[in-house]
Amino acid sequence: MVRDLSPPAVAYASGCDANTIRDWRSKGFLDGIGERQGKGHLYSVDDAVQIAVAGFLSRHGILLRDAFAIVGERAAQIGEIIKSRGITDYVLTFALNPDLSGGYQSISGAPIAAVHLDKDIPGAMQINVSQIVRSVNARLHACEHTGVLS
C-alpha cells in the first residue's frame, strides 16, 4: 500500500481537522492507520477513507472508539470499494438504541429497505460508504490538480 499523502491532505480529504486527527492518534485510535515518517506520518488513500468513515460515524452519534473498531472490522470491504473507486454502493445500516452504551444494537451491510428491524428499535441509520469514498477521491483529486497540500 502506497503511503504518500501528507497529514494536511488527509485532513482535507477526510473532512476532519488536522488537530483532531493528531488528537485521535495520541489517544490510540489511529493504531494501524498511517505510517511513521520522521516526526510525522504518511497516509494512503485507504487510510484517508478509514479516517473519513470513522469521523462521519462519530459525528453522527457513534462513540469514537466504536467508530474506529467498525472501520477496522470492515477494512477489507472498504478497501475493495476504494479499488472500484466507489462505483458500486456499499452501505452500513445501524439499528440505533440509545439505551446501549455505543448507541447502536447491530450493524448490517444490507440497505435499510432490506433490513427487518425489531419493532422496539427506536431508529436506524444508513451510511453510504461508497459515497464517502467518492468524496475522499474527489478531494484528493482536487488537491493533486491544484498543488495545494502537497
N, C-alpha and C positions, 0 to 999 in steps of 0.2 A: 504494500500500500504506500503510495507516494504521499509524503507529508511535506508540503511546501507552502502551506498557507500561513500567513502571519497572524498573530493574535488579533490585530485590528480588522483584518479581512474576515476572520471567522466571527468576530463580534458583529460586524455589519451583516454578513451573510445569514447569521442565525437569528438576527433581530434582538440580540442580547447586548447589554452594556459590557464593555471590556472589563470594568471594575467588578461587575457581577461574576463574570467568568473567572477572574482571579480569586474572588471570594469562594466560589464553588470549588476551585482547585485546592485552596488552603483548607477547606472543610472535608476534602477527600471524595467529593462527588465525581471528579473527573479522572479517577484512577482508571488507567487503561485507555484514556482518550487523550490524544496528542502525544508528542514525543519531545523529551527534553533536548534542547539545543542551546548550549551555553547557559546563559542566565534565564532564558525563556523557553517557550515551547513552539513547535511547528505542528500544524494540523493537516489532516486530509479532508477531502470532501465528505467522506463518511463521518469523520469527527464533527464537522460543522453541522451536518444533518442531525446527528445524535444530540448535540447541544441544542439545536433549534427545536427538536421534538420535545425534549425534556423541559426546556424553557416554556414552551407552549402549554404543556400539561400542568406545570407548576403555576403558571399564570391563570389557569382555569380550574384551580381547586385541588389538584393532586399534590400531596406532600412531595417536596423536592427529592427526598431520599427515594420515595416510591417511583417518582418520575424517572430517575436515572436507572433504577432497577428494571422498570418496564422497558426502557430503551435497551438496556444491556441484554435482557432476555430475548429481545426481538431484533438484535443487531444483524443477524443473518438475513432476515426478511427485509429489513431496511436497506442493507447492502445490495440486495437484488433489485429493489426499487430504484436505487441510485444508478446501478448499471443500466437499467432500462430507461433512465432519465425521467422516471415518474410517469411513463406513458400509461401503464395500467394502474387503476386505482387500488390502493391498499388502505383499508380503514381499520381503526380500532374503535370498538364500541364498549363503553363503560356503563355498567349498571351502578348508578350512584346511590349511596346510602350514607346519609350524614351521621348515622348512629355508629358507624365504624370509624376507627381512628384514621384510616387512609382516605376515607371519603367515598370509596367505591367497593362494591361487593364482588364484581367479576369483570373480566375483560374478554372480549371476543374479537376475532378478526373478520367477523361477518358484518355486513351492512346492518344498520339499525332496523330496517324493514324486515330482515330475515331472522332477527333475534326475538325469541319468546321470553319476555320479561315477566317475572313473578308480579302478581297484582299488588303486592306490598312494596314494590320498589318505587320510591318517590320520583325517580327521574333517570334519564340516560343521557350520555354524551357520546357523540361520534366525532372522531377527528380523521381527516383525510391526510394520511402520512404522505401520500404521493403529491398532494398539493404543497406540502411543506418542502418536499424535495425539489419541486419545480421552482418554488420561491427562492430557496437557497441557491440553486443553479443560476437563476436569473440574476441574483445579486452578485454572485461570483463572476458571472459573465460581464456584468456592468463594471465591476472593479478591474477586470482584465483589460477591457477595451478603453477605459478612461485612464488607466495607470494609477488610479487612486488606491491607496492602501497597499501598494506592492512593496 
